[in-house]
């Protein structure tokens, strides 16, 4: 995985601050592969709790991550208890690295 320990800590801290202690975070895509270079940071956030306003939480996550990690390309995917299954969730779980 091509994230520094400081970046991992910042992502975990942001996830817990926004979604609580039960959140699971997975980095996937090119940053999950040690043999690749560059690329954006693809993050999959998963919680078993239903979210009242998923769009608001997505915006809060994206903004908080930008503040913590700096101005870089970050893709955020969020699954809560009410989100229907999607292929991207399976891909992130299968190919990603849990943080």
N, C-alpha and C positions, 0 to 999 in steps of 0.2 A: 504494500500500500504506500502511495506516495503523498503522505501528509506528515508534517512534522508533529511532534508530541504537543507543542503549543497549539497547533491548529486543531488537533483531536480534542484537546482539553477545552478549547473555545467552543467547538461544535457541541460537545457533551453538555457544557455549562448552559449554552443557549437553549438546547433541547429541553433540559430540565426546567429552566426558568420559564419557558413558554408552555410546555406540555406536561410538566410534572415528572415525578420520579419513575413512573412506569413506562416512559417512552423508550423505544428501541430505535437506534440510528444505524443505518448502513450506508457506507460509501460504495458506489458502484461506478461502472464506466471506466474510462482510461485511468483515473486516479487509483483504482483498485488493483491495477496491474503494474507490477514493478518494472517490467520491460518496456513500458511506454514512456513518452515524454510529453510535457505540456498538458494541455487540455483543461477543461473546466472542472469544477467540483460538483459531482452528481450525488445528492443526498436523498435518502429515503427515510422518512420519519413515520413511525407506526405506533399508534396508541390503541388500547382496547376501550378507551373511554369515548363516548359520543361527544362530538364538538357541536356547540350551538351554531357557530358561524365559521365554517371551514375556510372560507376565503379570507376572513379577517385574520385567522391564525396563520395562514400561509404568508400573508403580507408581513405579519409580525416576525415570523421566522426569517423570512428573506431579509428584512431590514436589520434585524438583530445580527444575523450572520455577516452581513456586509459591514456593519459597525465593528464586529469582532475580528473579521478576517481581512478587511480592507476591500477596496474596490476591485473585485475580480468576478469572473463569470461563475455564478453558483446556481445550479438547478435544484429546486426543492420539490420533492414529491411527498405528499402527506396522505396517509390512510388512517382513518378513525373507525370506530365501531360501525358507523353507518355508510361507509364508502363501499360501493359495490366492487366485486373483484375486477381486476384489470391485469392484462398481460405484463405490463411494466412492473407491477408489484412482484410477480413471479420471477421476472428477469433480475430485478434488484436483489431479491433474496438469494437466488441461485448463484449469481455471479459476484455479488458484493462481499464486502468485509465488514462485519459488525464492529461498531466502535464502542 
